Amino acid sequence: MFMKTRPKFTEPEIELFNNADLDAAKVDFDKLHKRVVAGKQLTELEKTFFCKYIPTFLPNSKAEDFPECADFRFKTTYIWYWQDLTGGIKYFKPVSLTTEDLSSFDLDEVKQNPAKYKREVGAQEAQADLAYLESEAHSWYKKMQASNPGDSLYCAKVETDEQIRQLDEQPEFKNDFYMKGTIKYRLIKRGIILQSKYAYLMMKEEVEKLDKADLFFTLNGIDIELTECTILHILFRHYSALTKKYNTGKSFHNTDFHYRKLPEQLRSMLKKIEDSGLYKNDSVAKISINYNGVPYCIRTGDVLQRQVAGQTMPFVRIQTFYPVEDLDELNTLKTDYKVVSLSGGLELFSKK
C-alpha cells in the first residue's frame, strides 16, 4: 500500500521525467513525429521517447491520441497504481512541467524534493485509471492464453500461470473455495497479470537495444545464451518483491543487479570467471558466485547444439539467476565449496 505521503519517487517513476537537453530532444521528437504522421513504425525505445515528450512538445495532445503510445500509457499507469488496485487510498502522479520549467530542470532535485514534483490524483481520475488497468488485465490475459509455444508471449503465459497457481496454493484460498470469489483474490490475480505485461514490455525494450551476440557468453568453451524468456522469468520472478501480495517462495534481487543491465552484468561476471582460469573443466550447469557479500546462482539447462559458420557448436541456455537464500543450498556452498576472490566485489564458489 502507498503511504499517505510518499517520501520519494521510485526508479521507474524517476525515469518518466523528461531529463534530456530540450533542444536536442525537440529535434529527435520532431523526426519521430513526422514518422508517426507518415505511418512508419517506431522501435519500442523510440515509442517511449516520443510518448514521453508529447506533453512538452505537443501540449494540446495526449499520449492516448496516438496508437504508438498504447504500451507507454499502460506502463506509466501501472507504475502509479501497482501498489494498490483497490482505489481506496491516495495516489500521486508527477506534475506537468512546462518547457520553461524543463529548461532549468534538475533530476537530482526531483529525487531530493519529490513533493514539489507530484500531485495527488483525484478520485474520478483514479477510478478511470483503475478501470483502464482492469480492462488491460483482461485483454492481456486473453492474448497470453492464445499464444503459441516458442513465442516469448507464451513464456509470459507460462510465468503468469505459475504465479496464479502459487496464489491458488496459498492456504487462505486453497482451503476455502469461496475465497477465490472475493475482491481480494481478484485484485491479487489482476496484479499478477498486470505485472506480467509490464515485465514483458520491459524485456522487449531491453532486448531491442542488444545485438544477438550480446545475449551469448562463453565459459569453459561452451556458449551460454540468455534468452528473452529467461530475462522475462528473472524480471517477473526475482524482481519487484513488493508487488507480490503472497508468498512466492522465491528470492529477490537487490540493487546490485539492475534490471536494465542484466545482460551486460552477467557478461562481465562470466568473463571475469573465464579469464581467471579457476573454473576450468567445472560444470556450467550451476555457477555459484558471491557478489558484494550476497551469494547468487546461475543455472543453465541441457547442452544443445547449434550451427555456427558450418560447424556444430555446443551451447546451453540460462534458465534462471537468483540470490541464494535456501538454507540447504547455502549449507552446500559452505561445506562443498571454497570462496575465491576475483575483482570488483565478485567471488567465485569453486569446488573443494
N, C-alpha and C positions, 0 to 999 in steps of 0.2 A: 504493500500500500504506500501511496505517497504520504509524505509528511505534510502538514498544513502549509508550512513554508519550506520549500526545498532549498538547502544551503548552497547547492552548486549544480551546474549542468553536468550531465554525463558526457562521455566522449562522443557517442553518436549524435547527441544533441549539439555539441560544440561544432561538429562537422557541418551542420546545417547553416551556420553563419557564413555570410559572404566575406571572405577574408583575402581575396586576391587584389592585385593592383587594378583599380577601377578602369583605367584607360585600356589596359591590356585585356581585361575581362570584357569590356564593351566590344572590342574588335572581334574577339572569339565568339561572343554571343551573337553578334550581327551575322557572322558567317554561318553559324548553326541555324539561326532564324531563317535565313534565305533557303537553306537546305530543307528545313521543315516545311516552309511555304511551297517549295518545289516538290514536296512529297518524297524526298530522299530519306533513306534510313540512317539513323544515328546509332552509334555504339551505346552500350549501357552507360559508360562514363560520360559520353557526350550528352546523353539524355539528362543525367544527373546535373551536369554543369548548366545546361540550358534551362532546365526547370527551376534550378536554384536561383537563377538570376532574373527570372520573369518579373517578380515584384519590383526589382530595381530598374530594369530597362524597358519593361512594358507595364507600367503601373496601372493601366486600365484593363489589364488582362489577369487571368488566374491560371495556375498550373492545370486546373481541371478543364480549361478550354482546349488543351492540346492532348490528343491521344498518346503522344510520345511521353507524356508525364504521368501515365496511369500508375506505373511502378513507383515513381518518385512520390506521388501522392500517397500510395499505400505505405511506403517506408517512413515518410515523415509523420503520418497519422499514427502508425503503430508506435513510433518512438515516443510520442507524447502520451499514449494511453496504455502501454503494455502492462504497467504495474498494477492497474486495477481497471477491469472492464465493467464494473457494476454501475458506474455513473453516480455513485453516492459520495464522492469525495471531491476535493478541489483539484483541478488540472491547470497546468500552465503551459504556455507557448511563448516563443520569442516575440518580442515586439517587432513591428515593421520598421526598418531603418531606411531613411531617405538617402539619396546619393550624397547629400551634404554630410549626413551622419557617417556614411561609409568612407568619405574622403579622409577622415581622421580616426578611422576605426582601429581599435587596438584589441586583438584577440585575447591578450593577457588580461585586459580589464574585464572582459566577459567572464573569465574564469575566477577572477578575484572579487568582482562585484556583480554577481548574477542577477540580483534583484532589479537592477537598473535595466536589464535587457529581457525581462519576461513579464507577461501579463496573465492574469487569471482568466480562464476560459469561462464564458457564460454558460448557464445550464442548457439553453436551447442549442448552442453550438456544440456542446459536449454530447448531447443526445444524438444530434445529427451525425457527428463523427463516429460515435459508438455503433449507430445503426449501419453506417457505411462499413465498419470493420466486421460486423456480423454478416453482412452480405458478402464481403470479401472472403471470409472464412468458409461460407457455404460454397461459393463458386470455386475456390481453390481446392477444397476437399474433393469436389466432383471432378475437377481437372486431374488431380493426382490419381484418383481411382480409375480413370480412363487411360492412364499412361501405360506404356509397354516396357518390359524388361530390356535393359541395355540403354535406356534413356535416363539422363540424370534426374528427370522429373519422377521417374519410377523409384529412384533412390530416395527422393523426398517422401514418396508414399510409404516406402518400407520403414524409414525412420519415424514418420508420423504414426503409422500403425503400431509400431513397437512402443512408442510413448503412450499411446492410448491404451494399449494392453497393460502397461505398467500401472497406469491410472486405475484401470478396472480391477487390478490386483490389490489396490490399497484396501485395508480392512474395512474402512467405513463404507466403501462401495461394493466390495466383494461379498460382504456378509449381509448386505441389505439391498435387495433388488430395487426397492423404491427410491433409494438414494440416487440412482442413475437418472431419475426423472427430475431431480432438484435443480434449481438455478445454479447452485454451487458447482455441481458436476458439469453442467452445460458450459459454464463460464471457464472452468479449468480446461475442458476439452477444446473450447474455442481458442483459448490462449495457446494451446499446443499447436493447433492448425495454423494460427496466425504466425507463430514463431517459425514454423517450418517454411512458410512463404518468405518471411524476412531473411532467414538463413540461406534459402535457395537464391534469392536475388543478390545477396551479398557475395555468395560463392561465385555466381555468374559474373559479377562486376570485377571481382579479383582475378579470376581465371582469364578474363578478357585482356588483362594487362600483360599476360605472360606468353612467351613462345612455348611451343610444345616441349622444347628441350629444357625449359625451366622447371618442368614437372618431373624430370628424371635426375636421379642422383646415382652415385656409384659407391659401393663398399664391397671389398673383397672380390672385385672383378664381376660383381653382379649389379646390373642396373636395378634401381629401385624407383618405382613410379608412384607419384602422388596423383590420384585421380580426382575428378570433380566429385564423385560420390564420397570419397574419403574426406575431402575438405568439408563437404556438407555434413557428414557424420560428426566430425570433430567440432564444427561450429554449433551444431544442433545439440549434441550430447555432452560436450565438455566445456562449453562456454555458457555465459548468461545464467549463472546459478540462481539469480533472483527471480527469473521467470518461471522457475519450477515450483509449483504450489503443492508438490507431493514429493515423496522420497523416491528418487530415481535409482539409487544405488550406484551412482556414478560420481567420479571426482571431477573437479573443475579447474581450469587453468586460471592462473593469476595474471598480473600484468607483465610478467617476464616474457610471455609469448603473445604478441599482438595478433589479433585475428586477421588483420590486413597484411601481415608479414610472415605468415606460416611457411610458405614455400622457401623463401629466402633464408629464414632462420633454420629450417630443417637442413637446407643445403649447406649452410655454414657449419652446423654442428657435425654433420656426417663427413664433410671434407676434413675437419679437424681430426676426427676419429680415423679416417682413412690415412691421412698424412702421418699420423702418429705411429702407424705400423703395429699398434698394440692389439688390434682386433683381427689380425691376420689369421685366416682359417677358422675363425669363430662363425657360428651360425648368425645369419641376418634375420632369422625368424622372430627373434626378440632382442632388441637393442635397448639396454638399460643405461641411463645416464643420470647424473646429478647436476642440476643447474641452479646456481645461487642457493645451494643448500636444500633444494627440493628434488626428490627422486622422480624420474619420468620413465615411461616405457614406450618404445615404438614397436608395434607389432606388424609383421608382414604376413602375406598369405603364401600359398604353394608356389613353387618355382614354375614359371610359364616360359613359353618360347615366342620369340618374335623375329621377323626378318629385318635385318639392317644391312643395306648395301649387298644384298645377295647372301648374307651369312645368317645362320640361325644363332640367336643370342639369348641366353637365359635372362629372365627378369622376374621380379616379384612386385607386388603392389602393397603399399602401406594400407593397412586396414584400420588402424587407429593410433592415436598418440595422446597419452593422458598422464596426469600426475598419479604416482603410486600412493595409495592410501590403505589398500587392503593389508591387513596385519600379516597374513600368511605370505603374501608377496614380499612385504618388507622384511620379514624374517629370513626368507630365502636369499634376498640380496645381502643381508647382514652375514649369513653363515657361509654361503657358497661363493661369494664374490669378494674381490678386493677393489678398493677405490683408487683410481689413478688420475691425478690431476693433469689436465691439458692446458687450456688457457681461457681467459675471459669468463671465469666462473664456471667453466664446464669441466665435469669429471666423468670418467668412464667406469662403469662397473664391469670388471674383467674377471672371468672365471679363475678361481684359485688353482 
